[in-house]
Amino acid sequence: MTDGKRGSPLSRVTHGKSKFFQDDRGSLDVLDIVDYAPFRPVRMFWISGVAPDTARGGHAHKACSQFFVCISGRIQVDAFDGAVSRTFVMEHGEFLNLVPGIFATETFLEEGAVLLVLCDRPYEQDDYIYDRDLLVSDVDD
């Protein structure tokens, strides 16, 4: 899918699904990070216990790349790169690679939804962009 703006951050977002195996012992999801994330993770966190239809995130990163994995439930990710918007709905086992410069809001659509996030940088408070309008001016510059 092209977004009409060559080289925009949103055009570099990738979306896919883990391999899933199930038998009488249970299920196993496999995701070879090296094949899908263009970075070596240095930080990991997960978000759980979020009430349905509640939004989290609401920011962009200047330098940090993030690799989202929906562990359970359904999660909607609204992504905006300053010029182009796109919505992704992730279900169990689906992943999304967000590059820097993407303003993302994650809405947890179901009770019990869990989002795992891998990052290529440690937490850095000054890496966050909370004002969507600043992202638009950054893209225009």
C-alpha positions as CSV (number, residue, x, y, z in Angstrom):
1,M,0.0,0.0,0.0
2,T,1.4,3.4,-0.9
3,D,0.6,6.4,1.2
4,G,1.2,9.0,-1.5
5,K,4.2,10.5,0.2
6,R,7.5,8.9,-0.7
7,G,9.8,8.3,2.2
8,S,7.3,9.3,4.9
9,P,7.8,7.5,8.2
10,L,4.4,5.8,7.9
11,S,5.5,4.2,4.6
12,R,8.2,2.3,6.6
13,V,5.8,0.8,9.1
14,T,5.6,-3.0,8.8
15,H,2.7,-5.3,10.0
16,G,2.6,-9.0,10.2
17,K,1.7,-12.1,12.2
18,S,3.6,-14.7,14.2
19,K,3.6,-18.4,13.4
20,F,1.0,-20.2,15.4
21,F,1.1,-23.9,16.5
22,Q,-1.6,-25.6,18.5
23,D,-2.0,-29.2,19.8
24,D,-3.6,-30.9,22.8
25,R,-0.8,-29.4,25.1
26,G,-1.7,-25.8,24.3
27,S,-0.6,-23.2,21.8
28,L,2.8,-21.7,20.8
29,D,3.3,-18.5,19.0
30,V,6.7,-17.9,17.4
31,L,8.1,-14.6,16.2
32,D,11.8,-14.5,15.1
33,I,12.5,-10.9,16.0
34,V,15.6,-10.7,13.8
35,D,13.5,-11.4,10.7
36,Y,11.0,-8.5,11.4
37,A,12.4,-5.9,13.7
38,P,15.2,-3.8,12.1
39,F,16.9,-3.3,15.4
40,R,18.3,-5.2,18.5
41,P,15.9,-4.7,21.4
42,V,17.3,-3.0,24.5
43,R,14.1,-2.4,26.4
44,M,10.8,-4.4,26.7
45,F,7.6,-3.6,28.5
46,W,4.0,-4.7,28.2
47,I,0.6,-3.0,28.9
48,S,-2.2,-5.0,30.4
49,G,-5.3,-4.6,32.6
50,V,-6.6,-1.7,30.4
51,A,-10.4,-1.3,30.3
52,P,-12.0,-1.8,26.9
53,D,-12.1,1.3,24.6
54,T,-9.4,3.0,26.7
55,A,-6.5,4.7,24.8
56,R,-2.9,4.6,25.7
57,G,0.2,6.1,24.1
58,G,-0.7,9.4,22.4
59,H,2.9,10.3,21.5
60,A,5.7,10.0,19.0
61,H,9.4,9.3,19.4
62,K,12.2,11.4,17.9
63,A,14.7,8.5,17.8
64,C,13.2,5.4,19.3
65,S,11.8,2.6,17.2
66,Q,9.2,0.3,18.7
67,F,8.0,-3.2,17.8
68,F,4.5,-3.9,19.1
69,V,3.2,-7.5,19.6
70,C,-0.5,-8.1,20.4
71,I,-0.2,-11.0,23.0
72,S,-4.0,-11.3,23.5
73,G,-7.2,-9.6,22.6
74,R,-7.6,-6.8,20.0
75,I,-5.8,-3.5,19.9
76,Q,-6.3,-0.6,17.5
77,V,-3.2,1.5,16.6
78,D,-3.9,4.9,15.1
79,A,-0.7,6.1,13.4
80,F,0.1,9.5,12.1
81,D,3.4,10.7,10.6
82,G,2.6,14.4,10.3
83,A,1.0,14.1,6.9
84,V,-0.5,10.6,6.5
85,S,-2.8,8.7,9.0
86,R,-3.4,4.9,9.1
87,T,-5.3,2.6,11.4
88,F,-4.1,-0.9,12.2
89,V,-6.2,-3.4,14.2
90,M,-3.9,-6.0,15.8
91,E,-5.2,-9.4,17.0
92,H,-3.4,-12.2,18.9
93,G,0.0,-12.8,17.4
94,E,0.1,-9.8,15.1
95,F,3.0,-7.3,15.2
96,L,3.6,-3.7,14.1
97,N,7.0,-2.1,13.7
98,L,6.8,1.7,14.3
99,V,9.8,3.8,13.2
100,P,10.6,7.2,14.8
101,G,8.3,10.1,13.8
102,I,5.0,8.2,14.1
103,F,2.5,9.6,16.5
104,A,0.6,6.5,17.8
105,T,-2.4,6.0,20.0
106,E,-3.2,2.4,21.1
107,T,-6.9,1.7,21.9
108,F,-7.5,-1.6,23.8
109,L,-10.7,-2.9,22.2
110,E,-11.3,-5.9,24.5
111,E,-10.9,-6.8,28.1
112,G,-7.8,-8.9,28.6
113,A,-5.9,-7.3,25.7
114,V,-2.1,-7.3,26.2
115,L,0.4,-5.3,24.2
116,L,4.1,-6.2,24.3
117,V,6.6,-3.5,23.2
118,L,10.2,-3.9,22.3
119,C,12.4,-0.7,21.9
120,D,15.8,0.0,20.4
121,R,16.6,2.5,23.0
122,P,16.3,2.9,26.8
123,Y,13.7,5.2,28.2
124,E,14.7,8.8,27.4
125,Q,12.2,11.5,28.5
126,D,13.3,14.0,25.9
127,D,12.7,11.5,23.1
128,Y,8.9,11.9,23.4
129,I,6.7,14.2,21.3
130,Y,3.3,14.7,23.0
131,D,2.0,17.5,20.8
132,R,0.7,16.2,17.5
133,D,1.1,19.7,16.0
134,L,4.8,19.7,16.7
135,L,5.1,16.5,14.6
136,V,3.4,18.2,11.7
137,S,5.8,21.1,11.8
138,D,8.8,18.7,12.1
139,V,7.6,16.9,8.9
140,D,7.2,20.3,7.1
141,D,10.7,21.5,8.0
